[in-house]
Amino acid sequence: MSRKYFGTDGMRGQANSWPMTAEIALKLGAAAGQYFRTDGLNGHRVVIGKDTRRSCYMIEHALTAGLTSSGMNVFLLGPVPTPAVGLLTRSMRADLGIMISASHNPATDNGIKFFGPDGFKLSDSAEKEIEAILDAGADLVAPLEIGRARRVDDGRGRYVEYAKTTLPKGASLRGLKVVIDCANGAAYKAAPEVLWELGAEVIPVGVTPDGYNINREVGSTHPRAAAEAVVANGADLGICLDGDADRVLIIDEHGNSADGDQIMALMARRWAEAERLNDGTLVATVMSNLGLERHLDSLGLSLERTGVGDRYVVERMRERGLNLGGEQSGHIVMTDYGTTGDGLIAGLQFLMAMVDSGLPASSLTRQFEPVPQKLQNVRFSNGQAPMEALQVKEAIRDAEARLQGCGRLLIRKSGTEPLVRVMVECEDTGMLDEIVGGLVQEIEAAL
């Protein structure tokens, strides 16, 4: 059974439109509260974090009402990165963690992500059970069992202190000039604080949220502002986060960017050399570049692929006891340090590579030569992606036949936006453009 409300990374959509309405958030809070309240005691806890979107206030209050109506005590963290919610869910011994964010999406969107008591995102099966309670209607508790809600003032500070402990004792970033682009999002205070307290000279970008400008021409999906700041200020490095700070993109001293594949390649090599890469294996999704796979193979390391979504990466890591994984988009998951992607801590790992090696960022951001890759999105409406259309299926079969032995093809429906994503890799750039163009044309025709 497919999920009705949840996608690849929680529930997401346009704010004040189904399913991201106050009404659904209220019912969802009550349903989640019932699911996690395993007994009649009134000691159950849930922590809620959010990013800087205006609609977060509406959703936060609605979730709080629903959760307290089912007997949960709510602790409101305010604006904090998504990985801080995973961390604090565990450290505060909460039964549930919730992050209100639509990640890299524009301010008009919002989303709700759930974390279990272990700090990890919920499984598909758990989300289905919560959906079933939501549709059936949650059982509300008796008046004397209604939960309470209060603000937690030091949530950000707890995360800041923890982030610094992920570096070796006594590590310092003195002498490094770092641009940090917080996308006007959840890390707009925490990330600059961590870097400054570690001794770096910090040049902040995207740290003036107004409720509407999250991810607007800043952050990991719009790195130009950070790249310009790096070059203009003669900085050693730029770190670009997204709206909830669970993904990262690195900018070298020349203003060139490196994606998650290059960052993972660097970390995998360093961790393998230090004999701390579990089973010599990196976990990544089907979107990661073929060049990454070839590079790891040349080092005697393995790449294990999963479906798209950092949640599926983490699930595979936990199944196999692996400690490094992520996505090309910049989710870097290090289970030695956290339970989900953490853009800031991944950025700190990159900075330590610079400190340890004495090399500039540009010498570390090009770990392998990527196979030419092209990704093009086709937007659709009415909730129907044309994946089953006969002409689309035939076009896919023809493209796969042409790519046999020289590349690969991936076409999928996005789990967070109404898009069909067409990704092709091929050494022959002419064939690459031709195949992508043909597939996009057939998909648009089917629409």
N, C-alpha and C positions, 0 to 999 in steps of 0.2 A: 504493500500500500504506500503510495507516494504521500509526501507531507503537503498539507494544505496551506499552512501559514509560513513555514520555515523554508529557507533556501540553503545554499552551501555555507553560509555564515550567519546563522540566526534569521530573524525576521527583518525584512527591509522593504522600503517603498517610499513613495512620496508622502511627506508629512500631511496629516489631516485627510488622507485618502486611504481607502482600504488597502492593506490591513493596518497601516500606521495611524490609527485614530485613537483618541482618548478612550473611547468605548471598548475597543479591542484590547488596549493596554490594561485597562481595569480588569477585564475578564481574564486576560492572560496572567496578570499578577495573582488573582485568586486561584486560577488553575495550577500555576507553578507552586504556590503556597501549599495547596492541598497535596500535590505530588511529593513535596519535600518534607511536609510535616507528618512524620511517621508515627507520632503518638499524640496523646492529648495534653502534653505538657506545654507550658507557655514560654519555653526557653529557646525556641527556634529563631535563628538569625539569618538575615539576608543583607548583603552589602550591595549598594548601587552606585556605580560611577557613571559619568557622562562626558561627552565632549562639549563643544562650545556653541552648538546650534541653538537658535531661539526655541525651536520645538522641543528641546530636551526638557524644559520646565514642564510643559504639558504632559509629556510621557512619564516623566519622573513622578509627578503627583498622582497620575492615574495608576501607575504600577504600585505606588506606595499604598494607595487606598485599597487596591485589590489584595495585596499581600497582607496588610494588617487585618483585612476582613476575614482572612483564612488563618489568622493566629500567628503570623510571622512578625518578628520584631525587625524593623528596617533601620539600617545604618547608612546614611547618605554621605558619600565621599566628596561630592562636587566634581569639578572637572579634573580627571586623572586619566593617564594612559590606560588602554585596555589591559596591558600586562600587569598594571598595578591592581586591577580588580582580581585577576587570577591569584596574585600574591597575597592580597589582603583577605580573600575568601578563606585561604588556608590559615594564615597567621591569626585571624580573628575567630577561627573555629566556627565559621558560618556554614550553614546548610546549603547555601545558594549564593552565587554572585551574578550580578547583572551589569552589563555595560550598555548604555544608551548611545549609539553612534551608528552612522552609516559610512564609517571609515573614510575612504577617499572620494565618496560621492559628494555632489554639491549640497549646499545648505538647505535646499528645498526637500532633500531626502532625510530619512532617519531610519534607525534600526535598533533591534534589541538582541543582544547576545547573552546566552546563559552559560554559567560555569557551575560545575558540581562542587561538592565540598572538598574535593581533592585539588581544586583550582583549574581543572581541565574543562574544556568545552564539552557540552553534552553530546551524547551519541544520537544518531538518527532515531534509534528505537525510543530513547527517553523523550525526544521531542515529539514523536508520534503519540506517546502516552499523554503528554501534556496537552496536545491538540485535542485528544479525545475528551479530556476533562473540560477543556474550554468549550467545545461544542455541546457537551451534555449539560454544562452549568456546574460550577464548583459548589461544594457544600460549605456554607458559611458557618463560622464558629459561634458559640454562645456569647452574649454581651461581655461577660467577665473574662473571656478568652481572647478578645480582640487585641491585636498586637500594638506596639508603640513604635514611633519613628523619632529619630534624632540625627542631628548632624555630627559628623566626625571631622574635627578640625585639622587633624594631623595626618590624614591619609596620604597627601602628597609628600609630606616630609618623611613618612615611613618608606615610601617608594624611593625617594632620593637617596636615603641612607643605604637602602639595600642595593641600589644600582652601583654605588661606589664600592661595595664589598665584592662585586664580581671581578674586580681587578686585583692583581697581587698586592699584598700588604706593602704599603709604602710607595706604590706606583704613583707617578706624577706625570702630568701633561704640561708642565712648565716649558716654555719656549715654543709651544705650538699655538698657532693662531687658527681658530676653528670657526667657520660659519655654521650656525645651526638654524635650519629652517623648520619651524614647528607647524607650518600650514595653517596658522591661526586656529590651531586645534587644541586637543586635550593636554599636550605636553608643553604648552607655551610658557609655563613657569618652571616645571620640573626639569626639562632638558637643559636649558641654560644654567640652572642652579648646579646641576651635577657637574657639568663641564667646568664651570668657574671654580667650584669647590675643589676640583682635582688639579687646578692650577693653570688651565688653558686660558688664553686670551679669547674671549667669546664675542663674536659678531652675530647678534640675533636677527633673524628674518622671520616674518610671519608670526609675530608675538603680540599682535594687537587685535584680538578677536572682538567682533561687534555683534555676534549672533548670526551674521549673514555672509561673512567673508571666509569661512572655513574652506580650505582647498582652492580658493579663488586665485588663480595665477601664482600660487605658491605650493610648496610641499613636493612630495615624491612624484606626483603625477604632472607637476609643472615646475621642473627644476631650473628653469631659466633664471629666475630671480636669484636663487642661491649661487648659480654659476657666475652671474654677473658680480655678485658680492664677493665671491672668492677672488676673482681676477682684480676687481677694483681695489680690494684691501690687501692684496698680496698674501692671502691666507694660504695655509698649508693644506687645508681640507675643507670640504663642505659636507654636512650631514643633513639630508632631506628626509623628514618624517611625513607621514600622512596624517589625516585628521584625528585618528585615535592612537597614533604613534606605535602601531604594531607592525609597520613595514618601514623600510629604509632604502635610500639610494645614496651612493657616495659620489661626491664631486672631487676630482683631483685638482692640483694647483693650477692647471691650465684651463679649468672650467669644463672638462670632459666628464661624463657621467658613467658610472658602473652600476649594473643592475644586480639583482639578487643572485644570479648564477655566478657572476664573477666573485662576489663576496663569499658565497658558499664554497667556491673552489679554493679561495685563499684560506678560509678557516679549516676546510677539510685537510688541506696539505699541512698546515701548521699543527693541527690537532693530531694528525697521523704521525708527524715527526716527533711530537711529544708523547706518543703512545697513549693518547687519550681519546682517539676516535673509535668508538665501540664497533667491533667487528669490521673495521676498515670500510664502513659503509655510510654513505650520505643518502638521505631520503629526499626526493624532490617530486614534482608533479610531471604530468605528461607535457606541460608547457615548457619545461626547461630545455635549453638548447642542446642539440645533439653534440655540439662541441664540448659541452661540459662532460657528457658521458665518455667521450673519447679521451678527454684530458685525464679524468679520474682513472680510466683503464690504464693509461700510460704510467700512472703512479702506483699501479697495483691495488687501486681502491675500487670500490663498487658503487654504482648508482642504482637505487631502487625507486621506481616511479609509482605514483599513486594518482587517483583522480584529482581534479582541480579543487583547491580549498585547503588552507593550512590545517583545518580540523582533521582532514584525512591523512595529511602528512604526520600529524601528531599521533593519530591512532596507530599508524604503521610503526612509528618509532616506539610506541609503548608495547606493541605486540612483540617486537623483536629486541627490545632492550637497547635501542639505538639512541644516540644523544645529540645528533646534528641533522637538521633538515630544513626545508623551506621551499620558497617559490621564487620564480624568476621576478615576480612583481616586487619582491623585497621583504616578504615575510621570512625572517630567519628565526628558527626555533632551536633553542639550546636548552635541552631539558636539565642540564647541569645547573642552570640558572633560573629557569622559569617554565611555565606551563603552556605558553602560547608565543606567537611571534612578538619580538621586542626590538623595535627599531633603534632605541637609544642604546641598549646593551650591546646590540650588534655593532653599532657605531663605535662604542668603546673598545670592542674587540679589534676593530680595524685600527683604531688609534694605537693600541698596544702593539700591533704588528709594525706600525711605523716606528714606534719607540724602540722596540727590540731589534729591528733590522737596521735602523738608521737610514732607511730608504724613503724617498718621497712617495706621495700617494700614487703618482702616475706609474711608478714601478710595481705597484701592488694591485692596481685595478684591472690589469690585463693579464689574467692568469692563463687564458687560453684564447685561441682564435675562434670566434663563433661561426658556425655554419650560417650562411645567409638565411634569414628568417623574416617572414612577412606576416603580420597580423592585421586583419581588417574586420571591422564590425558591421553588421547589418541590423538596423533597428526594426523591430516589428511591433504590432499593436494587437489589442484584443486577446492578449495572453497566448496566442497561437504562433509557435515557431514552425516554419515550413519544412521541418526535417524529414517528414514522411512523404513529401511530394515525389512522384515518380521521377520527374526530370532532375530533381536534386539528388536522389539516390543514384541515378545513372551517371550524373556528372562526378559524384564522389568516387564511384567505381572506376571511371575512366582516369581520373586524376591519380588514384592509388596505383593503377597499372603503370602510368607514366613514371611515377616516382619510385617504382620498385628498384631497390638497390642503390638509389642515389639521393634519397630524401625521405621525408615523411609528412603526413597530413593529419590535421586534427580539426574537426568541426564539432562545435558543441554549443548548446544553449547556455548563456550565462546564468548563474545561480543568484545574481544580485541585481541584474538590470535586464530589461526586455531587449536583449541583443543576441544575435547568432554570431559567434566568434569563429572566424576562418583563419587558421594558422597553417602555414606551409613552410617547410625547410627544404632547401635544395642548393647544391653547389652551383648549379647553372642558374644565374640570376634572371636570364631571359625566360627560361622555363618557369621559374618561380613566379614572375609577374604574370605570365600567361595563365598559369593554373589558378592563381588567386583571383585574377580578373574574371576568368570563366566561371568559377564557382560562385563568386559574388553576383554575377549577372544572372545565373540560374536561380539563386535564392531570391533575388529581388523580383524576378519574373514570377516565381511561385507565390510571392506575397500579393 
